[in-house]
Amino acid sequence: MSTQRSPQPAGNVRELPAAQTSPHRSGFWAAAFAFLIVMAFATLPSPLYGLYRVRDDLSVITVTVIYAIFAAGTIATLLSVRFIAARLGRRGIMFGAVATMIAGAVVLAAWKALPGLLVGRLITGVAVGLAAGTAITYLIELRVREDPNASVIRARNIGTAVNVGALGIGPLIAGCLAEWARLPLTLPYLLWMALGAIALVGLAAAPETKSPDRSAPAQDQPRGSSKSVGLLVPAALATLTAFSANGLFAGLSGLFLATTFGRPSHALAGATLFLVFTAGVASQVATDGLPAARVFVLGSMSMLAGLALLVTSVRLATPSLALFLVSGVLIGGGAGAVFKGTTGLVLGATAPENRLAMTSNLLIALFVGLSIPVIGAGVALDRGASPPDTVLGFAIVVGLGVAGAGALLARALRSAQSTVRIDSEGAT
């Protein structure tokens, strides 16, 4: 009993935790801001492609190639980010992501030709892959360093919310600047260079959570427990199909607004994407406190309803813009909830040292999902398919994928629960 009241100076007891936790708290928000602007930059040009088509005389298939180059850069970087992190550390990766984003903005602002657009989007993909593959794990580790007894759920939820919500911020700002400001193909990139500089200052003061080890082989290998590995494949498939629904809407919304609904406004195109991805954040906030499995089910139901409304809205005798926007909200909200659910299920069953690898795998599925409809729809439209028929075909495929992925994930969860129950009975 007396050892618990040892006569240590009270100042030391109070000052040491404050000195330890303050840099991690400020570093947490610096990392979240850096993550936000890099992810927002990923979709920044979306409402600007109409201007690029005029400037460079781009065909539908060329725009598809541009998007595919971005997706390839992102996915290739996500595949290698765990190896880079072993040598640069978490903060080093985030610092590199912001610096790479600034380089991409410089290229897109200064090189006014199709090759500049291609190179700039490739660089953007690399920046997004670095940030997306590292940020959630970095945020969780900063939170744990700040308070070892704290739950990591809040940090994880902030990371997933930024990952989804930021994708709508870039198009909103770029669309408004294109509608009401001069130099629409330059000003958004100048703004993001300034935001990137602010993020670099914040990251410079943020603490590292995993020291680089240049002599060691790559860490964070995707081993994990048998439970997390068993959940990863169906969870990744569910994430892929969820963001295929998101990608279907996001990739074709600008075309439908301009042609089907007669609304070619850049600001409206950007605001529509903002609405979709903000709905994803809103669904994550609204489901706070619910079990991850229930969040996933609610998200899947929302997406299926949204896909049905999307097809209906563009195939009516008089297409309905209101139904179109509601379908975007349901699809975006559903995708956000599914991503929160799959991330919670997988990371909840993953050891801390394997979180980076597991997060990267889920994000690869996310970006593949966002890419497939855009690329596939571009090819279909280039070959003469009508936009309503293209939406119908992809909606059927994506809807079946959502339902099938949900069934596989439910089976994996039942299997994991049975394994835990058997292990518990054996231990007793």
KELO-725002 format. One record per residue (C-alpha): residue in three letters; x negated, y negated, z negated. Coordinates in pm, 1 decimal, decimal comma, padded with zeros to 6 digits, always signed. Each point is the difference from the previous one (the first is absolute). Layout:
BEGIN
ALA|X|Y|Z
...
***
This chain:
BEGIN
MET|+00000,0|+00000,0|+00000,0
SER|-00278,8|-00244,8|-00091,1
THR|-00179,0|+00052,8|+00331,7
GLN|+00293,9|-00154,3|+00182,5
ARG|-00063,7|-00326,9|-00185,0
SER|-00373,3|-00035,1|+00049,2
PRO|-00118,2|-00357,4|-00049,0
GLN|-00065,8|-00103,3|+00359,3
PRO|+00015,4|-00368,3|+00087,9
ALA|+00349,8|-00084,2|+00113,4
GLY|-00133,6|-00217,6|+00278,5
ASN|-00177,8|+00293,0|+00163,0
VAL|+00313,8|+00213,7|-00003,0
ARG|+00202,4|-00267,4|+00175,8
GLU|-00255,6|-00152,0|+00235,4
LEU|-00134,6|+00319,7|+00158,7
PRO|+00329,9|+00121,0|+00148,5
ALA|+00073,5|-00349,4|+00130,2
ALA|-00337,5|-00014,5|+00171,8
GLN|+00052,7|+00343,5|+00148,2
THR|+00357,2|-00034,4|+00118,9
SER|+00011,0|-00355,0|+00139,6
PRO|-00218,4|+00067,8|+00307,5
HIS|+00199,6|+00313,5|+00079,6
ARG|+00330,3|-00184,0|-00026,9
SER|-00110,4|-00283,6|+00227,5
GLY|-00171,1|+00251,7|+00227,6
PHE|+00326,7|+00191,4|+00027,4
TRP|+00183,1|-00300,8|+00140,5
ALA|-00293,6|-00097,2|+00221,3
ALA|+00003,8|+00349,8|+00150,8
ALA|+00379,1|-00010,9|+00040,6
PHE|-00024,0|-00334,7|+00183,5
ALA|-00274,9|+00132,0|+00228,5
PHE|+00210,6|+00308,2|+00073,2
LEU|+00299,8|-00221,6|+00073,9
ILE|-00167,2|-00220,4|+00259,9
VAL|-00173,5|+00287,3|+00179,1
MET|+00322,5|+00199,1|+00030,3
ALA|+00189,2|-00312,8|+00109,5
PHE|-00262,2|-00051,7|+00271,6
ALA|+00075,6|+00349,5|+00132,4
THR|+00339,6|-00109,5|+00134,5
LEU|-00072,8|-00371,6|+00046,0
PRO|+00005,6|+00008,6|+00385,3
SER|+00331,6|+00187,8|+00025,1
PRO|+00218,7|-00304,7|+00083,8
LEU|-00276,1|-00141,2|+00220,9
TYR|-00007,1|+00275,8|+00261,6
GLY|+00252,3|-00186,2|+00215,0
LEU|-00252,2|-00285,0|+00022,4
TYR|-00282,9|+00242,4|+00070,9
ARG|+00206,3|+00155,3|+00280,1
VAL|+00031,0|-00340,1|+00165,3
ARG|-00361,5|-00101,1|-00061,0
ASP|-00160,7|+00323,2|+00123,9
ASP|+00281,9|+00134,1|+00221,3
LEU|+00030,1|+00314,1|-00212,4
SER|+00220,2|+00295,6|+00088,6
VAL|+00190,5|+00202,2|-00258,8
ILE|-00254,1|+00280,0|+00022,9
THR|-00289,0|-00243,8|-00058,9
VAL|+00160,8|-00123,2|-00320,2
THR|+00038,1|+00364,9|-00098,1
VAL|-00372,4|+00055,4|+00058,0
ILE|-00081,8|-00301,8|-00216,9
TYR|+00205,9|+00144,1|-00283,2
ALA|-00156,1|+00344,0|+00048,6
ILE|-00348,8|-00150,0|-00029,9
PHE|+00093,6|-00161,9|-00330,5
ALA|+00148,3|+00327,0|-00127,6
ALA|-00307,2|+00197,5|+00108,8
GLY|-00231,7|-00240,3|-00186,0
THR|+00212,7|+00025,2|-00313,6
ILE|+00028,6|+00378,3|-00000,1
ALA|-00368,2|+00058,4|+00080,9
THR|-00099,9|-00228,2|-00289,0
LEU|+00241,1|+00170,0|-00240,0
LEU|-00157,8|+00333,5|+00087,5
SER|-00344,9|-00129,9|-00094,6
VAL|+00076,4|-00242,3|-00283,4
ARG|-00069,2|+00250,8|-00278,0
PHE|-00353,0|+00049,3|+00133,5
ILE|-00058,1|-00375,5|+00026,9
ALA|+00135,2|-00055,9|-00351,4
ALA|-00259,7|+00237,7|-00143,6
ARG|-00272,2|-00234,5|+00123,1
LEU|+00159,7|-00343,8|-00033,9
GLY|+00233,1|+00039,5|-00296,7
ARG|+00361,6|-00115,1|-00022,8
ARG|-00071,1|-00374,2|-00014,1
GLY|-00250,9|+00033,2|+00281,5
ILE|+00262,6|+00162,3|+00221,7
MET|+00257,1|-00271,7|-00074,7
PHE|-00259,7|-00270,5|+00061,1
GLY|-00087,7|+00164,1|+00332,0
ALA|+00368,9|+00027,1|+00093,2
VAL|+00057,9|-00373,5|-00045,0
ALA|-00323,0|-00090,7|+00180,9
THR|+00096,2|+00228,4|+00289,8
MET|+00347,3|-00157,2|+00010,9
ILE|-00157,4|-00345,6|+00025,6
ALA|-00218,3|+00123,2|+00286,7
GLY|+00310,5|+00130,9|+00176,7
ALA|+00174,4|-00334,4|-00047,5
VAL|-00299,0|-00182,6|+00149,2
VAL|+00005,4|+00223,1|+00307,2
LEU|+00377,4|-00036,5|+00048,6
ALA|-00014,4|-00377,8|-00042,1
ALA|-00307,6|-00065,4|+00214,7
TRP|+00012,4|+00263,0|+00277,7
LYS|+00298,8|-00104,9|+00210,0
ALA|+00028,9|+00300,4|+00229,7
LEU|+00123,4|+00360,3|-00001,2
PRO|-00342,6|+00146,3|-00099,2
GLY|-00003,0|-00231,8|-00302,8
LEU|+00345,6|+00122,7|-00099,5
LEU|-00112,1|+00361,9|+00031,2
VAL|-00320,6|-00051,1|-00198,9
GLY|+00175,9|-00211,6|-00261,8
ARG|+00267,9|+00261,5|-00060,3
LEU|-00258,3|+00276,1|-00026,0
ILE|-00188,6|-00199,4|-00264,1
THR|+00331,2|-00063,8|-00176,6
GLY|+00066,1|+00373,3|-00011,6
VAL|-00335,6|+00059,9|-00168,3
ALA|+00072,5|-00270,1|-00260,6
VAL|+00343,9|+00142,9|-00074,0
GLY|-00138,1|+00352,6|-00033,5
LEU|-00264,5|-00114,4|-00248,4
ALA|+00248,9|-00191,0|-00215,1
ALA|+00288,8|+00245,5|+00017,2
GLY|-00221,3|+00297,6|-00078,8
THR|-00154,1|-00162,5|-00308,2
ALA|+00226,8|-00263,7|-00153,7
ILE|+00255,0|+00214,7|-00186,6
THR|-00271,5|+00209,9|-00162,3
TYR|-00199,2|-00314,9|-00084,9
LEU|+00305,9|-00162,1|-00158,5
ILE|+00069,5|+00309,8|-00209,5
GLU|-00360,6|+00016,3|-00118,3
LEU|-00008,2|-00371,7|-00087,4
ARG|+00315,7|+00048,4|-00205,1
VAL|-00148,7|+00298,1|-00184,9
ARG|-00324,3|-00191,1|-00070,4
GLU|+00206,3|-00287,7|-00139,4
ASP|+00195,4|+00230,8|-00230,8
PRO|-00097,5|+00369,3|-00013,0
ASN|+00332,9|+00082,6|-00166,9
ALA|+00213,7|-00179,8|+00257,0
SER|+00222,7|+00181,9|+00246,6
VAL|-00125,3|-00016,9|+00357,2
ILE|+00353,4|+00000,9|+00142,6
ARG|+00030,8|-00379,9|+00009,2
ALA|-00333,1|-00039,1|+00179,4
ARG|+00096,5|+00270,3|+00248,2
ASN|+00338,9|-00160,3|+00061,7
ILE|-00159,4|-00341,0|+00059,3
GLY|-00237,0|+00158,9|+00249,5
THR|+00274,8|+00175,9|+00194,0
ALA|+00215,8|-00314,8|-00004,0
VAL|-00284,4|-00209,3|+00142,4
ASN|-00074,9|+00268,1|+00257,5
VAL|+00356,9|-00013,2|+00133,1
GLY|+00102,9|-00358,9|-00069,5
ALA|-00307,6|-00166,9|+00146,1
LEU|+00079,4|+00150,0|+00340,8
GLY|+00293,2|-00241,2|+00021,2
ILE|-00179,5|-00315,2|-00117,1
GLY|-00235,5|-00028,4|+00297,3
PRO|+00274,8|+00010,8|+00266,9
LEU|+00214,2|-00250,1|-00192,7
ILE|-00277,3|-00260,2|-00021,1
ALA|-00126,6|+00060,3|+00354,6
GLY|+00352,9|-00013,8|+00142,2
CYS|+00078,2|-00329,2|-00174,5
LEU|-00329,1|-00154,6|+00110,6
ALA|+00061,1|+00116,7|+00358,1
GLU|+00348,6|-00152,6|-00002,9
TRP|-00072,3|-00336,5|-00158,4
ALA|-00376,4|-00069,7|+00005,5
ARG|-00260,1|-00062,1|+00265,4
LEU|-00264,8|+00253,3|+00103,9
PRO|+00209,7|+00307,4|-00087,7
LEU|-00273,6|+00242,0|+00110,1
THR|-00267,3|-00175,4|-00207,1
LEU|+00150,7|-00155,7|-00312,2
PRO|+00111,5|+00326,6|-00171,1
TYR|-00351,6|+00140,1|+00026,9
LEU|-00157,0|-00319,6|-00138,1
LEU|+00236,3|+00022,2|-00296,5
TRP|-00099,9|+00360,1|-00065,7
MET|-00369,8|-00089,8|+00014,7
ALA|+00062,0|-00248,6|-00282,0
LEU|+00198,4|+00254,7|-00202,0
GLY|-00278,9|+00252,1|+00056,3
ALA|-00257,8|-00243,4|-00137,7
ILE|+00210,9|-00042,5|-00315,5
ALA|+00026,6|+00378,7|-00034,6
LEU|-00377,5|+00040,3|+00029,3
VAL|-00053,1|-00247,1|-00284,3
GLY|+00241,9|+00195,5|-00218,4
LEU|-00157,6|+00335,7|+00081,0
ALA|-00349,0|-00134,9|-00071,0
ALA|+00100,3|-00037,2|-00365,9
ALA|+00187,2|+00331,0|-00020,6
PRO|-00168,0|+00290,2|-00181,0
GLU|-00095,8|+00324,9|+00169,2
THR|+00175,1|+00314,1|-00122,7
LYS|-00209,1|+00263,9|+00175,1
SER|-00369,0|-00069,0|+00038,1
PRO|-00144,5|+00069,1|+00345,6
ASP|-00227,3|+00302,7|+00031,9
ARG|-00184,1|-00014,5|+00331,5
SER|-00199,7|+00315,4|-00069,0
ALA|+00300,3|+00218,2|-00079,9
PRO|+00234,1|+00163,8|+00248,0
ALA|+00340,1|-00156,6|+00042,6
GLN|+00218,8|+00019,2|-00306,2
ASP|+00374,6|+00011,1|-00035,1
GLN|+00028,5|+00308,5|+00213,8
PRO|+00361,3|+00107,6|+00060,4
ARG|-00008,4|+00296,9|-00234,0
GLY|+00255,1|-00074,5|-00268,7
SER|+00196,7|+00253,0|-00195,8
SER|+00194,5|+00274,0|+00172,2
LYS|+00316,9|-00190,0|-00092,3
SER|-00108,5|-00325,4|+00165,5
VAL|-00132,6|+00177,8|+00309,5
GLY|+00325,8|+00192,4|+00030,7
LEU|+00195,6|-00326,1|-00012,1
LEU|-00229,8|-00192,0|+00235,1
VAL|+00102,9|+00156,0|+00331,9
PRO|+00378,6|-00037,9|-00038,5
ALA|-00048,0|-00343,2|-00162,9
ALA|-00217,2|-00115,0|+00291,5
LEU|+00255,0|+00133,6|+00249,0
ALA|+00277,3|-00183,3|-00185,8
THR|-00204,1|-00323,3|+00003,1
LEU|-00068,6|+00040,6|+00370,9
THR|+00365,4|+00045,4|+00090,8
ALA|+00111,1|-00282,4|-00230,3
PHE|-00231,6|-00249,3|+00162,9
SER|+00087,7|+00135,5|+00342,5
ALA|+00346,9|-00136,3|-00073,1
ASN|-00157,8|-00328,0|-00110,0
GLY|-00224,2|-00004,4|+00306,7
LEU|+00294,4|+00069,3|+00228,5
PHE|+00181,9|-00308,0|-00126,6
ALA|-00305,8|-00224,2|-00027,9
GLY|-00132,7|+00096,6|+00342,6
LEU|+00324,9|-00067,9|+00185,9
SER|+00159,0|-00278,8|-00204,4
GLY|-00162,3|-00282,4|+00196,2
LEU|+00108,8|+00153,2|+00332,0
PHE|+00360,9|+00045,6|-00116,6
LEU|+00018,8|-00349,4|-00146,3
ALA|-00114,2|-00153,2|+00329,6
THR|+00194,2|+00220,1|+00243,6
THR|+00297,2|+00170,1|-00165,9
PHE|+00089,3|-00284,6|-00237,6
GLY|-00133,0|-00294,6|+00202,1
ARG|-00208,0|-00133,2|-00292,0
PRO|-00361,2|-00044,7|+00122,0
SER|-00103,3|-00212,1|-00302,0
HIS|-00348,9|+00081,6|-00134,0
ALA|+00110,5|-00109,5|-00346,9
LEU|+00297,8|+00238,0|+00007,8
ALA|-00222,4|+00286,4|+00115,4
GLY|-00239,3|-00063,6|-00287,7
ALA|+00281,8|-00045,1|-00251,9
THR|+00157,3|+00328,2|+00110,4
LEU|-00319,6|+00192,2|-00073,3
PHE|-00032,9|-00186,3|-00329,0
LEU|+00352,1|+00110,5|-00088,0
VAL|-00079,1|+00363,9|+00079,0
PHE|-00319,7|+00022,6|-00201,2
THR|+00132,4|-00214,7|-00285,9
ALA|+00286,6|+00247,7|-00029,5
GLY|-00267,7|+00263,6|-00057,6
VAL|-00136,3|-00195,5|-00294,6
ALA|+00351,4|-00066,4|-00133,4
SER|+00079,3|+00371,4|+00004,3
GLN|-00319,5|+00073,7|-00191,4
VAL|+00086,7|-00257,7|-00265,3
ALA|+00362,5|+00115,3|-00020,8
THR|-00105,3|+00360,2|-00060,9
ASP|-00249,2|-00087,5|-00272,6
GLY|+00033,4|+00249,3|-00281,5
LEU|+00158,3|+00272,6|+00212,3
PRO|-00180,5|+00331,9|+00051,6
ALA|-00208,1|+00009,1|+00317,2
ALA|+00203,3|+00288,4|+00143,6
ARG|+00326,2|-00193,4|-00037,2
VAL|-00156,1|-00309,7|+00157,6
PHE|-00100,4|+00213,7|+00296,9
VAL|+00352,5|+00139,7|+00044,0
LEU|+00158,3|-00346,0|-00014,6
GLY|-00250,7|-00128,5|+00254,1
SER|+00070,2|+00284,6|+00240,4
MET|+00375,4|-00059,5|-00018,0
SER|-00049,2|-00371,9|+00064,9
MET|-00213,4|+00068,6|+00306,8
LEU|+00248,0|+00242,6|+00153,2
ALA|+00282,1|-00251,7|-00046,6
GLY|-00218,1|-00273,7|+00148,0
LEU|-00086,5|+00205,4|+00308,2
ALA|+00369,1|+00069,4|+00063,3
LEU|+00082,3|-00370,9|-00027,3
LEU|-00292,3|-00093,9|+00225,7
VAL|+00122,7|+00223,4|+00280,0
THR|+00355,7|-00127,6|-00045,1
SER|-00100,9|-00368,5|-00002,7
VAL|-00171,9|+00009,8|+00340,5
ARG|+00245,5|+00234,0|+00175,2
LEU|+00323,5|-00184,0|-00078,2
ALA|+00180,0|-00163,4|+00291,8
THR|-00090,5|-00327,8|-00170,4
PRO|-00327,3|+00064,7|-00187,2
SER|+00012,9|-00114,1|-00362,9
LEU|-00292,1|-00201,9|-00133,3
ALA|+00138,3|+00027,2|-00354,6
LEU|+00007,2|+00381,3|+00014,8
PHE|-00348,0|-00006,1|+00153,8
LEU|-00140,5|-00199,8|-00292,7
VAL|+00180,6|+00216,2|-00257,2
SER|-00147,7|+00309,7|+00161,8
GLY|-00345,6|-00156,3|-00034,0
VAL|+00057,9|-00062,7|-00370,1
LEU|+00109,9|+00361,5|-00056,5
ILE|-00291,2|+00141,1|+00199,6
GLY|-00257,4|-00226,7|-00164,8
GLY|+00140,0|+00060,2|-00346,5
GLY|+00005,3|+00372,5|+00059,0
ALA|-00358,7|+00010,5|+00123,8
GLY|-00120,2|-00199,8|-00299,0
ALA|+00177,6|+00232,4|-00242,0
VAL|-00131,6|+00312,1|+00173,6
PHE|-00356,8|-00131,0|-00013,6
LYS|+00038,4|-00080,7|-00368,6
GLY|+00143,2|+00346,0|-00063,0
THR|-00263,8|+00194,3|+00191,5
THR|-00284,1|-00206,6|-00148,9
GLY|+00136,9|+00052,3|-00350,2
LEU|+00039,8|+00374,7|+00046,6
VAL|-00344,6|+00056,1|+00148,5
LEU|-00206,3|-00238,1|-00215,7
GLY|+00187,5|+00112,6|-00310,1
ALA|-00134,7|+00351,0|+00060,6
THR|-00350,7|-00113,6|+00103,4
ALA|-00307,6|-00036,9|-00219,0
PRO|-00138,5|-00358,7|-00013,0
GLU|-00316,0|+00090,7|+00192,9
ASN|+00208,2|+00124,5|+00294,4
ARG|+00247,6|-00288,1|+00027,7
LEU|-00190,1|-00181,7|+00275,3
ALA|+00005,0|+00303,9|+00227,7
MET|+00366,9|+00074,1|-00063,9
THR|+00099,0|-00363,1|+00055,7
SER|-00194,7|-00009,5|+00326,2
ASN|+00179,8|+00311,5|+00122,9
LEU|+00342,5|-00150,3|-00071,7
LEU|-00097,3|-00326,1|+00169,4
ILE|-00121,9|+00183,4|+00308,8
ALA|+00346,9|+00151,8|+00021,2
LEU|+00153,6|-00347,0|-00049,1
PHE|-00193,7|-00160,2|+00285,7
VAL|+00049,1|+00296,7|+00229,9
GLY|+00371,5|-00033,8|-00070,4
LEU|-00002,5|-00372,3|+00077,0
SER|-00189,1|+00064,0|+00323,9
ILE|+00188,0|+00291,1|+00159,6
PRO|+00328,4|-00180,2|+00077,7
VAL|-00172,5|-00314,0|+00130,3
ILE|-00225,0|+00196,9|+00232,6
GLY|+00272,3|+00245,7|+00101,4
ALA|+00257,9|-00272,3|+00058,3
GLY|-00248,5|-00196,4|+00209,0
VAL|-00058,8|+00299,9|+00224,0
ALA|+00374,8|+00071,3|+00026,7
LEU|+00084,0|-00359,9|+00089,4
ASP|-00284,1|-00014,4|+00251,8
ARG|+00148,1|+00305,6|+00171,9
GLY|+00339,7|-00160,8|+00035,6
ALA|+00194,7|+00110,7|-00308,6
SER|+00247,5|-00255,6|-00129,7
PRO|-00057,9|-00146,3|-00349,4
PRO|+00328,9|+00145,9|-00142,4
ASP|-00081,7|+00348,1|+00133,6
THR|-00354,0|-00026,7|-00135,6
VAL|+00135,4|-00086,2|-00344,2
LEU|+00248,8|+00286,0|+00010,1
GLY|-00262,4|+00258,6|+00093,2
PHE|-00250,9|-00112,8|-00260,0
ALA|+00267,4|-00037,2|-00269,4
ILE|+00106,0|+00362,0|+00046,0
VAL|-00358,6|+00125,9|-00020,8
VAL|-00086,6|-00220,0|-00299,3
GLY|+00323,6|+00088,9|-00181,0
LEU|-00068,2|+00371,5|+00037,6
GLY|-00355,9|-00060,3|-00118,3
VAL|+00118,1|-00186,1|-00311,1
ALA|+00242,8|+00278,8|-00091,0
GLY|-00253,3|+00275,4|+00068,1
ALA|-00279,8|-00170,9|-00195,5
GLY|+00236,8|-00045,0|-00294,1
ALA|+00083,4|+00369,8|-00001,2
LEU|-00368,9|+00096,2|+00008,5
LEU|-00084,8|-00238,5|-00282,6
ALA|+00287,8|+00132,3|-00211,8
ARG|-00130,0|+00354,8|+00047,9
ALA|-00353,7|-00109,0|-00096,2
LEU|+00131,6|-00168,9|-00314,1
ARG|+00192,0|+00311,9|-00103,3
SER|-00311,8|+00209,1|+00057,9
ALA|-00213,9|-00239,3|-00205,1
GLN|+00251,7|-00000,3|-00285,4
SER|+00013,4|+00380,1|+00001,5
THR|-00378,8|+00015,1|-00016,8
VAL|-00009,7|-00238,1|-00295,9
ARG|+00271,4|+00198,9|-00178,8
ILE|-00183,7|+00329,2|+00054,0
ASP|-00328,6|-00153,5|-00120,7
SER|+00173,0|-00133,4|-00311,9
GLU|+00154,1|+00337,3|-00080,6
GLY|-00335,0|+00170,6|+00052,5
ALA|-00171,4|-00246,5|-00233,6
THR|+00253,5|+00072,1|-00273,1
***
